[in-house]
């Protein structure tokens, strides 16, 4: 989720349109609207996430559990697709996700891969990583490509240096995950990417989900499969 003042919203929409894998837009609410009409009628984006991240001038200043006191009538909410949907599909196909058993938080890394800029919004892509054997990685790519609203297929398999990632044991977001010798890292675009763009756009206020603390919709995961 990303919430921005209306005078930044059009540029952010363009940023998402140009970078659909890390920023797949599911629904955009009108200025001041806090109840989604399509994904979760009667929900409230001001209170229904477990934790938020608040930015002022591109600097993260707080991680509150609701944003009622920050709400303004000019705020525009973007609800973006999440990899949890693709993870559900992977698990149903028998692919194990060790981060769920270990910490509950997938490791996420800043990369050197540039996003296509739009106005004041620019930055590099954030990716999430899940370890698989090479055969499992191929299966995972085949499964997740059918879920473009959940970031689609992986963008890279193998050497993290190719993405500018120096140490898999030190993710910028989430928690590290164990890997066995027969596994390779598999990287997907991540919905934390908009936070990197916000750091550069520096809106007076911006609100996102805290990493790993997403909005839960009413639609089923399978309804997003293509």
C-alpha positions in Angstrom: 0.0 0.0 0.0 1.1 3.5 -0.8 -0.7 6.7 0.3 0.3 10.1 -1.2 -1.0 13.6 -1.5 -3.1 14.2 -4.6 -0.4 16.4 -6.2 2.0 13.4 -6.2 -0.5 10.7 -7.1 -0.5 11.1 -10.9 3.3 10.8 -11.1 3.2 7.8 -8.8 0.6 6.2 -11.0 2.8 6.7 -14.0 5.8 5.2 -12.1 3.7 2.1 -11.4 2.6 1.9 -15.0 6.2 2.0 -16.1 7.4 -0.6 -13.5 4.5 -3.1 -13.2 6.4 -6.0 -11.8 7.5 -4.4 -8.5 4.5 -2.1 -8.5 1.3 -3.9 -9.7 -1.7 -1.7 -9.0 -4.9 -3.5 -7.9 -7.0 -0.5 -6.9 -6.7 3.3 -6.6 -9.0 5.1 -4.2 -10.2 8.7 -4.8 -8.7 11.5 -2.7 -9.9 11.2 0.9 -11.5 7.8 0.3 -10.4 5.2 2.9 -12.8 2.3 2.0 -11.8 0.1 -1.0 -14.6 -0.5 -3.4 -13.2 -3.5 -5.2 -10.8 -5.4 -3.0 -12.4 -5.1 0.4 -15.6 -3.2 0.7 -16.2 -1.8 4.2 -12.5 -2.1 5.1 -10.6 0.9 6.3 -7.0 1.6 5.0 -6.4 3.8 8.0 -6.7 1.0 10.5 -6.7 -2.4 8.8 -3.0 -2.9 8.3 -1.0 -4.4 11.2 1.7 -1.7 10.9 2.3 1.3 8.7 5.4 3.3 7.7 5.2 7.1 7.6 7.6 9.2 5.6 8.1 13.0 5.8 10.1 14.6 3.0 11.4 11.1 2.1 12.5 10.2 5.6 10.9 7.4 7.5 9.7 8.9 10.8 7.3 6.4 12.4 5.8 2.9 12.2 2.3 3.3 13.8 -0.4 0.7 14.0 -3.0 3.1 12.6 -3.0 6.4 10.7 -6.3 8.0 11.9 -4.5 11.1 13.2 -2.6 11.6 9.9 -5.5 11.2 7.6 -6.3 14.1 5.2 -8.9 14.6 2.5 -6.3 15.0 -0.2 -4.6 11.6 0.4 -4.8 9.1 -2.4 -4.4 5.3 -1.6 -2.8 2.8 -4.0 -3.3 -0.9 -3.2 -0.6 -3.0 -4.9 -0.2 -6.7 -5.5 1.7 -8.8 -3.0 4.0 -11.8 -3.2 2.0 -13.6 -0.5 -0.5 -14.5 -3.3 2.3 -16.2 -5.3 3.7 -17.9 -2.1 0.2 -19.4 -1.6 0.4 -20.9 -5.1 3.9 -22.2 -4.5 3.0 -23.9 -1.3 -0.1 -25.5 -2.9 2.3 -27.1 -5.4 4.5 -28.5 -2.7 7.3 -26.0 -2.8 8.6 -25.3 0.7 9.3 -21.7 1.8 11.8 -21.9 4.7 11.3 -18.2 5.8 7.7 -19.0 6.8 8.9 -21.7 9.2 11.9 -19.7 10.4 10.9 -16.1 11.0 7.8 -15.3 9.0 9.5 -12.6 7.1 11.0 -13.1 3.7 14.5 -11.4 3.1 14.3 -8.3 0.9 17.3 -6.5 -0.7 18.0 -3.3 -2.3 19.5 -3.8 -5.8 21.4 -1.8 -8.4 18.6 -2.5 -10.9 17.1 0.9 -11.9 13.4 1.5 -12.1 12.0 3.6 -15.0 11.5 7.0 -13.5 8.4 9.1 -13.6 8.6 12.7 -12.6 9.9 12.9 -9.1 9.7 9.2 -8.6 12.8 7.1 -9.3 15.1 4.6 -7.6 16.3 1.1 -7.7 14.3 -2.1 -7.4 13.9 -4.0 -4.1 13.7 -7.8 -4.5 12.6 -10.6 -2.2 14.6 -13.9 -2.1 13.6 -17.5 -1.7 16.0 -20.4 -1.9 15.2 -23.4 -4.1 17.1 -26.2 -5.8 17.6 -25.5 -9.6 14.7 -27.8 -10.5 12.5 -26.2 -7.9 13.5 -22.7 -9.2 12.3 -23.6 -12.7 9.0 -24.8 -11.2 8.6 -21.7 -9.1 9.2 -19.5 -12.1 6.6 -21.4 -14.1 4.0 -21.1 -11.3 4.6 -17.4 -10.4 4.5 -16.2 -14.0 0.8 -16.7 -13.9 0.4 -14.2 -11.1 1.5 -10.8 -12.5 -0.5 -9.0 -9.9 1.8 -10.7 -7.3 5.0 -9.6 -9.0 5.0 -12.5 -11.6 8.1 -14.5 -12.4 11.5 -14.1 -10.8 13.8 -11.5 -12.4 17.0 -13.4 -11.5 18.2 -16.8 -10.3 21.7 -17.4 -8.9 24.6 -15.0 -8.3 23.3 -12.1 -6.2 26.2 -9.9 -7.4 24.4 -9.5 -10.7 21.8 -7.5 -8.9 24.3 -5.6 -6.8 23.5 -7.6 -3.6 26.7 -8.1 -1.6 25.6 -10.4 1.3 22.5 -12.6 1.4 22.8 -12.8 5.2 22.2 -9.1 5.6 18.9 -8.1 4.0 17.8 -4.5 4.2 14.3 -5.6 5.0 12.8 -8.8 6.5 15.0 -11.4 8.0 17.8 -13.7 6.6 16.8 -17.2 5.7 18.9 -20.4 5.8 20.1 -22.1 2.5 21.4 -25.6 1.9 24.3 -26.3 -0.4 22.1 -27.6 -3.2 19.9 -24.4 -3.3 20.3 -21.2 -5.3 18.8 -17.8 -4.5 15.7 -16.9 -6.5 14.8 -13.2 -6.7 11.4 -11.6 -7.3 10.5 -7.9 -7.6 9.2 -6.6 -4.3 6.5 -4.2 -3.2 8.9 -2.4 -1.0 10.3 -0.8 -4.2 7.9 2.2 -4.0 9.5 3.1 -0.7 12.8 3.6 -2.5 11.0 5.9 -5.0 9.4 7.8 -2.1 12.9 8.5 -0.6 13.8 10.3 -3.8 10.4 12.0 -4.5 10.4 13.5 -1.0 6.6 14.2 -0.7 5.7 16.2 2.4 3.9 13.0 3.7 3.7 9.5 2.4 2.4 6.4 4.1 3.1 2.8 3.2 2.7 -0.7 4.7 5.6 -1.5 7.0 7.7 -4.3 5.3 5.9 -7.6 5.9 2.7 -5.9 7.2 0.4 -5.9 4.2 -3.3 -5.1 3.7 -5.4 -8.2 3.4 -8.2 -8.1 0.8 -11.4 -10.0 0.4 -10.6 -11.4 -3.1 -9.1 -14.9 -3.4 -5.5 -15.4 -4.4 -6.6 -17.7 -7.3 -8.8 -14.9 -8.7 -5.7 -13.0 -9.7 -4.2 -16.0 -11.7 -3.8 -15.4 -15.4 
